[in-house]
Amino acid sequence: MKICVFDNMNQCTEQEVNRMLPLVSAQRREQALRYKHTLGQFCCLKSWLMLEAMLDEGTKGLMDEWKYNEHGKPYLENGPSFSISHCKQGIAVAIDEQPIGIDIEGIRRADQDLIERTMNEEERDGMDDRKFTRLWTQKEAIVKAQGVGILSFEQLQGIRSQESGFRMQTIEKDNYIYSIAYK
């Protein structure tokens, strides 16, 4: 398993986006330019370059054409499993030979309606912003590792990291949290 986290988001500029555009495949360039804001473009390009840097020499050629499963999860044909996540505070990329999922989120206010829709009763006990963000990243990492995506917020209530069949690693920083679900 390899994990790379980038949190120097002051590099997120239009100039940096323009510098990275010729460094990626036409497919990724097109995908990045669909984002209306510089942050989305930057994260799309930077995460691709991070993933490419993490791959072994023999698998870098697979980066030219990504495929997508029936739920929209990207994958590399005959390549390792990977997961990408980004938010305003950072970008996280993970690769492994087994299914893997990663999610990064800035610490955010725990809205009561969202808590009730996504967290089970046990998880709601002692809820604060950090706990919510930690549990959210864990649930999202599991869903990404499963390759199914979030179909509804209510689906997240039933996801418990200890019952998922995945191991979990969660790292907390000052203004963001990321979690990795792996076999």
TORLO-860734 format. One record per residue (C-alpha): residue in three letters; x, y, z; residue number from 1. Coordinates in pm, whole numbers, plus 50000, padded with zeros to 5 digits. Layout:
residues N
<pt rest="ala" c1="X" c2="Y" c3="Z" nr="NUM"/>
...
This chain:
residues 183
<pt rest="met" c1="50000" c2="50000" c3="50000" nr="1"/>
<pt rest="lys" c1="50120" c2="50349" c3="49910" nr="2"/>
<pt rest="ile" c1="49958" c2="50670" c3="50030" nr="3"/>
<pt rest="cys" c1="50037" c2="51026" c3="49927" nr="4"/>
<pt rest="val" c1="49875" c2="51337" c3="50075" nr="5"/>
<pt rest="phe" c1="49928" c2="51686" c3="49937" nr="6"/>
<pt rest="asp" c1="49814" c2="51976" c3="50154" nr="7"/>
<pt rest="asn" c1="50008" c2="52275" c3="50019" nr="8"/>
<pt rest="met" c1="49693" c2="52415" c3="49862" nr="9"/>
<pt rest="asn" c1="49842" c2="52764" c3="49826" nr="10"/>
<pt rest="gln" c1="49991" c2="52618" c3="49505" nr="11"/>
<pt rest="cys" c1="49638" c2="52601" c3="49366" nr="12"/>
<pt rest="thr" c1="49662" c2="52876" c3="49105" nr="13"/>
<pt rest="glu" c1="49555" c2="52920" c3="48746" nr="14"/>
<pt rest="gln" c1="49925" c2="52939" c3="48654" nr="15"/>
<pt rest="glu" c1="49991" c2="52598" c3="48814" nr="16"/>
<pt rest="val" c1="49688" c2="52449" c3="48636" nr="17"/>
<pt rest="asn" c1="49826" c2="52575" c3="48303" nr="18"/>
<pt rest="arg" c1="50167" c2="52428" c3="48387" nr="19"/>
<pt rest="met" c1="50018" c2="52084" c3="48462" nr="20"/>
<pt rest="leu" c1="49781" c2="52060" c3="48164" nr="21"/>
<pt rest="pro" c1="50042" c2="51937" c3="47911" nr="22"/>
<pt rest="leu" c1="50176" c2="51682" c3="48163" nr="23"/>
<pt rest="val" c1="49861" c2="51467" c3="48165" nr="24"/>
<pt rest="ser" c1="49675" c2="51253" c3="47913" nr="25"/>
<pt rest="ala" c1="49418" c2="51408" c3="47682" nr="26"/>
<pt rest="gln" c1="49145" c2="51221" c3="47873" nr="27"/>
<pt rest="arg" c1="49253" c2="51370" c3="48207" nr="28"/>
<pt rest="arg" c1="49306" c2="51716" c3="48056" nr="29"/>
<pt rest="glu" c1="48949" c2="51712" c3="47922" nr="30"/>
<pt rest="gln" c1="48818" c2="51593" c3="48257" nr="31"/>
<pt rest="ala" c1="49005" c2="51868" c3="48443" nr="32"/>
<pt rest="leu" c1="48877" c2="52142" c3="48215" nr="33"/>
<pt rest="arg" c1="48516" c2="52038" c3="48284" nr="34"/>
<pt rest="tyr" c1="48559" c2="52186" c3="48632" nr="35"/>
<pt rest="lys" c1="48448" c2="52550" c3="48637" nr="36"/>
<pt rest="his" c1="48678" c2="52656" c3="48920" nr="37"/>
<pt rest="thr" c1="49055" c2="52654" c3="48953" nr="38"/>
<pt rest="leu" c1="49038" c2="52435" c3="49267" nr="39"/>
<pt rest="gly" c1="48863" c2="52151" c3="49084" nr="40"/>
<pt rest="gln" c1="49098" c2="52176" c3="48786" nr="41"/>
<pt rest="phe" c1="49403" c2="52183" c3="49011" nr="42"/>
<pt rest="cys" c1="49289" c2="51883" c3="49219" nr="43"/>
<pt rest="cys" c1="49201" c2="51680" c3="48909" nr="44"/>
<pt rest="leu" c1="49542" c2="51739" c3="48752" nr="45"/>
<pt rest="lys" c1="49751" c2="51717" c3="49069" nr="46"/>
<pt rest="ser" c1="49587" c2="51391" c3="49181" nr="47"/>
<pt rest="trp" c1="49658" c2="51234" c3="48840" nr="48"/>
<pt rest="leu" c1="50024" c2="51337" c3="48862" nr="49"/>
<pt rest="met" c1="50045" c2="51207" c3="49220" nr="50"/>
<pt rest="leu" c1="49900" c2="50872" c3="49112" nr="51"/>
<pt rest="glu" c1="50139" c2="50851" c3="48817" nr="52"/>
<pt rest="ala" c1="50437" c2="50921" c3="49046" nr="53"/>
<pt rest="met" c1="50326" c2="50641" c3="49281" nr="54"/>
<pt rest="leu" c1="50301" c2="50375" c3="49010" nr="55"/>
<pt rest="asp" c1="50583" c2="50138" c3="48926" nr="56"/>
<pt rest="glu" c1="50757" c2="50199" c3="48593" nr="57"/>
<pt rest="gly" c1="50584" c2="49899" c3="48437" nr="58"/>
<pt rest="thr" c1="50235" c2="50031" c3="48509" nr="59"/>
<pt rest="lys" c1="50275" c2="50402" c3="48425" nr="60"/>
<pt rest="gly" c1="50164" c2="50339" c3="48065" nr="61"/>
<pt rest="leu" c1="49823" c2="50236" c3="48197" nr="62"/>
<pt rest="met" c1="49753" c2="50597" c3="48291" nr="63"/>
<pt rest="asp" c1="49665" c2="50695" c3="47935" nr="64"/>
<pt rest="glu" c1="49316" c2="50543" c3="47946" nr="65"/>
<pt rest="trp" c1="49116" c2="50504" c3="48263" nr="66"/>
<pt rest="lys" c1="48812" c2="50281" c3="48270" nr="67"/>
<pt rest="tyr" c1="48507" c2="50317" c3="48495" nr="68"/>
<pt rest="asn" c1="48304" c2="50044" c3="48662" nr="69"/>
<pt rest="glu" c1="47922" c2="50041" c3="48657" nr="70"/>
<pt rest="his" c1="47916" c2="50271" c3="48962" nr="71"/>
<pt rest="gly" c1="48158" c2="50525" c3="48815" nr="72"/>
<pt rest="lys" c1="48468" c2="50419" c3="49010" nr="73"/>
<pt rest="pro" c1="48778" c2="50470" c3="48796" nr="74"/>
<pt rest="tyr" c1="49029" c2="50190" c3="48753" nr="75"/>
<pt rest="leu" c1="49333" c2="50102" c3="48548" nr="76"/>
<pt rest="glu" c1="49299" c2="49792" c3="48330" nr="77"/>
<pt rest="asn" c1="49552" c2="49536" c3="48466" nr="78"/>
<pt rest="gly" c1="49678" c2="49791" c3="48716" nr="79"/>
<pt rest="pro" c1="49669" c2="49825" c3="49093" nr="80"/>
<pt rest="ser" c1="49362" c2="49938" c3="49283" nr="81"/>
<pt rest="phe" c1="49366" c2="50310" c3="49353" nr="82"/>
<pt rest="ser" c1="49154" c2="50576" c3="49516" nr="83"/>
<pt rest="ile" c1="49165" c2="50954" c3="49493" nr="84"/>
<pt rest="ser" c1="49000" c2="51218" c3="49708" nr="85"/>
<pt rest="his" c1="49031" c2="51593" c3="49739" nr="86"/>
<pt rest="cys" c1="48885" c2="51886" c3="49925" nr="87"/>
<pt rest="lys" c1="48982" c2="52251" c3="49982" nr="88"/>
<pt rest="gln" c1="49244" c2="52142" c3="50237" nr="89"/>
<pt rest="gly" c1="49421" c2="51870" c3="50041" nr="90"/>
<pt rest="ile" c1="49448" c2="51583" c3="49796" nr="91"/>
<pt rest="ala" c1="49490" c2="51218" c3="49895" nr="92"/>
<pt rest="val" c1="49584" c2="50924" c3="49672" nr="93"/>
<pt rest="ala" c1="49622" c2="50558" c3="49772" nr="94"/>
<pt rest="ile" c1="49722" c2="50250" c3="49569" nr="95"/>
<pt rest="asp" c1="49740" c2="49884" c3="49657" nr="96"/>
<pt rest="glu" c1="49714" c2="49542" c3="49495" nr="97"/>
<pt rest="gln" c1="49393" c2="49483" c3="49696" nr="98"/>
<pt rest="pro" c1="49079" c2="49702" c3="49694" nr="99"/>
<pt rest="ile" c1="49149" c2="50035" c3="49861" nr="100"/>
<pt rest="gly" c1="48954" c2="50351" c3="49933" nr="101"/>
<pt rest="ile" c1="49061" c2="50692" c3="50062" nr="102"/>
<pt rest="asp" c1="48868" c2="51002" c3="50162" nr="103"/>
<pt rest="ile" c1="48991" c2="51342" c3="50277" nr="104"/>
<pt rest="glu" c1="48765" c2="51610" c3="50423" nr="105"/>
<pt rest="gly" c1="48816" c2="51943" c3="50589" nr="106"/>
<pt rest="ile" c1="48682" c2="51961" c3="50943" nr="107"/>
<pt rest="arg" c1="48331" c2="52086" c3="50890" nr="108"/>
<pt rest="arg" c1="48030" c2="52177" c3="51098" nr="109"/>
<pt rest="ala" c1="47825" c2="51870" c3="51182" nr="110"/>
<pt rest="asp" c1="47479" c2="51965" c3="51054" nr="111"/>
<pt rest="gln" c1="47213" c2="51786" c3="51266" nr="112"/>
<pt rest="asp" c1="47006" c2="51674" c3="50967" nr="113"/>
<pt rest="leu" c1="47311" c2="51522" c3="50795" nr="114"/>
<pt rest="ile" c1="47418" c2="51354" c3="51121" nr="115"/>
<pt rest="glu" c1="47076" c2="51190" c3="51155" nr="116"/>
<pt rest="arg" c1="47073" c2="51077" c3="50792" nr="117"/>
<pt rest="thr" c1="47428" c2="50932" c3="50785" nr="118"/>
<pt rest="met" c1="47517" c2="50817" c3="51135" nr="119"/>
<pt rest="asn" c1="47361" c2="50538" c3="51338" nr="120"/>
<pt rest="glu" c1="47244" c2="50599" c3="51696" nr="121"/>
<pt rest="glu" c1="47564" c2="50467" c3="51853" nr="122"/>
<pt rest="glu" c1="47779" c2="50698" c3="51637" nr="123"/>
<pt rest="arg" c1="47566" c2="51004" c3="51721" nr="124"/>
<pt rest="asp" c1="47663" c2="50980" c3="52089" nr="125"/>
<pt rest="gly" c1="47910" c2="51257" c3="52174" nr="126"/>
<pt rest="met" c1="47902" c2="51393" c3="51819" nr="127"/>
<pt rest="asp" c1="48114" c2="51695" c3="51744" nr="128"/>
<pt rest="asp" c1="48266" c2="51832" c3="51423" nr="129"/>
<pt rest="arg" c1="48586" c2="51624" c3="51441" nr="130"/>
<pt rest="lys" c1="48403" c2="51300" c3="51522" nr="131"/>
<pt rest="phe" c1="48158" c2="51361" c3="51238" nr="132"/>
<pt rest="thr" c1="48438" c2="51426" c3="50990" nr="133"/>
<pt rest="arg" c1="48633" c2="51121" c3="51110" nr="134"/>
<pt rest="leu" c1="48332" c2="50889" c3="51076" nr="135"/>
<pt rest="trp" c1="48234" c2="51044" c3="50740" nr="136"/>
<pt rest="thr" c1="48582" c2="50983" c3="50594" nr="137"/>
<pt rest="gln" c1="48582" c2="50626" c3="50724" nr="138"/>
<pt rest="lys" c1="48243" c2="50548" c3="50571" nr="139"/>
<pt rest="glu" c1="48333" c2="50712" c3="50240" nr="140"/>
<pt rest="ala" c1="48667" c2="50527" c3="50225" nr="141"/>
<pt rest="ile" c1="48484" c2="50196" c3="50273" nr="142"/>
<pt rest="val" c1="48232" c2="50276" c3="50000" nr="143"/>
<pt rest="lys" c1="48517" c2="50369" c3="49765" nr="144"/>
<pt rest="ala" c1="48708" c2="50049" c3="49846" nr="145"/>
<pt rest="gln" c1="48392" c2="49851" c3="49773" nr="146"/>
<pt rest="gly" c1="48368" c2="50035" c3="49441" nr="147"/>
<pt rest="val" c1="48000" c2="50119" c3="49480" nr="148"/>
<pt rest="gly" c1="47989" c2="50490" c3="49562" nr="149"/>
<pt rest="ile" c1="47734" c2="50662" c3="49783" nr="150"/>
<pt rest="leu" c1="47386" c2="50591" c3="49655" nr="151"/>
<pt rest="ser" c1="47214" c2="50779" c3="49938" nr="152"/>
<pt rest="phe" c1="47309" c2="50940" c3="50267" nr="153"/>
<pt rest="glu" c1="47093" c2="50687" c3="50449" nr="154"/>
<pt rest="gln" c1="47311" c2="50407" c3="50306" nr="155"/>
<pt rest="leu" c1="47595" c2="50544" c3="50520" nr="156"/>
<pt rest="gln" c1="47408" c2="50472" c3="50844" nr="157"/>
<pt rest="gly" c1="47462" c2="50098" c3="50797" nr="158"/>
<pt rest="ile" c1="47833" c2="50124" c3="50728" nr="159"/>
<pt rest="arg" c1="48045" c2="50043" c3="51031" nr="160"/>
<pt rest="ser" c1="48419" c2="50023" c3="50981" nr="161"/>
<pt rest="gln" c1="48462" c2="49731" c3="51224" nr="162"/>
<pt rest="glu" c1="48206" c2="49523" c3="51029" nr="163"/>
<pt rest="ser" c1="48309" c2="49619" c3="50675" nr="164"/>
<pt rest="gly" c1="48578" c2="49357" c3="50614" nr="165"/>
<pt rest="phe" c1="48831" c2="49637" c3="50564" nr="166"/>
<pt rest="arg" c1="49104" c2="49760" c3="50793" nr="167"/>
<pt rest="met" c1="49090" c2="50130" c3="50865" nr="168"/>
<pt rest="gln" c1="49354" c2="50394" c3="50918" nr="169"/>
<pt rest="thr" c1="49247" c2="50750" c3="51005" nr="170"/>
<pt rest="ile" c1="49485" c2="51045" c3="51028" nr="171"/>
<pt rest="glu" c1="49380" c2="51373" c3="51184" nr="172"/>
<pt rest="lys" c1="49549" c2="51704" c3="51105" nr="173"/>
<pt rest="asp" c1="49465" c2="52053" c3="51228" nr="174"/>
<pt rest="asn" c1="49212" c2="52135" c3="50957" nr="175"/>
<pt rest="tyr" c1="49142" c2="51802" c3="50782" nr="176"/>
<pt rest="ile" c1="49104" c2="51429" c3="50836" nr="177"/>
<pt rest="tyr" c1="49165" c2="51142" c3="50595" nr="178"/>
<pt rest="ser" c1="49086" c2="50775" c3="50620" nr="179"/>
<pt rest="ile" c1="49206" c2="50472" c3="50424" nr="180"/>
<pt rest="ala" c1="49007" c2="50148" c3="50397" nr="181"/>
<pt rest="tyr" c1="49214" c2="49850" c3="50282" nr="182"/>
<pt rest="lys" c1="49225" c2="49470" c3="50292" nr="183"/>
